[in-house]
């Protein structure tokens, strides 16, 4: 199953390329497949079509139908097959077309994928990556705009990460594929092809660790913590707040399980205020866990309660109402004002 040899004409002439998140994921998948012929891609329409968002575009042409497999519309079958492939030494990468379609495969994820390594006392590894486009903002119907990441972060045995920019998209997908544990890789689909987020990606650089948070903007007035699509919202809010002489620090979590909260603790001890932002409903969520852990570790540093800006505790609304549902710049700035007024 060796990969076809690509001509040197296909190779980039520079290690730095200006990429969108979608293109960075495509090149990251390609790099992982070139580095290890045990890496397979499978999912609905990932082959000839290149995926519903074209993230796997061109991979089947270059690596063949034995390594990029179009599957039936059956998420339980996709993930169950990936588990079997992983047990036999492969590193399968599954694509779920939309986050709301993952639940037919929930039993395979929670009962098999998350537990095999533990159940066999480390005898079996299941290095499966499940790519999950998630979040709203694309004007889609229900089951196409949800944020279910908290459900999977709660399952012991799974790793859960989310990228928010092209650099992380390129490196994190490769790191997830190399990880010997199962990884759910949540991708902010409304940002896939955003020109505003296009950025230079140095494919020869040394990447940050996979399971680590990162401070993406320094500040001293308050701390904003987010992940995935909400990172851009927080950065925009910080830029707007600067016009009022407010200095907001922004931390991109990047990893949701395990959570890396040391940068958050350090920041809150300086700023005294924390606002967490996520599109997911607030009840029993990642933002809930962050609030609990910060009050435990930074109680005497807090100048106000930890505030949360999230989706609402309702099913995702029709597309004409999603702008009222999703956290936006105004809601984040209102939370900052509340924290400062406490």
Secondary structure by P-SEA (a helix, b strand, c coil): ccccccccccccccccccccaaaaaaaaaaaaaaacccbbbbccccccccccccccccccccccccccccccccaaaaaaaaaaaaaaccbbbbbcccccccccccccccccccccccccccccccbbbbbbbccccccccccccccaaaaaaacccccccccccaaaaacaaaaaaacccccccccccccccccccbbbbccccccccccccccccccccbbbbbcccaaaaaaaaaaaaaaacbbbbbbbcccccccccaaaaaaaaaccbbbbbccccccccaaaaaaaaaaaccccccccccccccccccccccccccccccccaaaaaaaaaaaaac
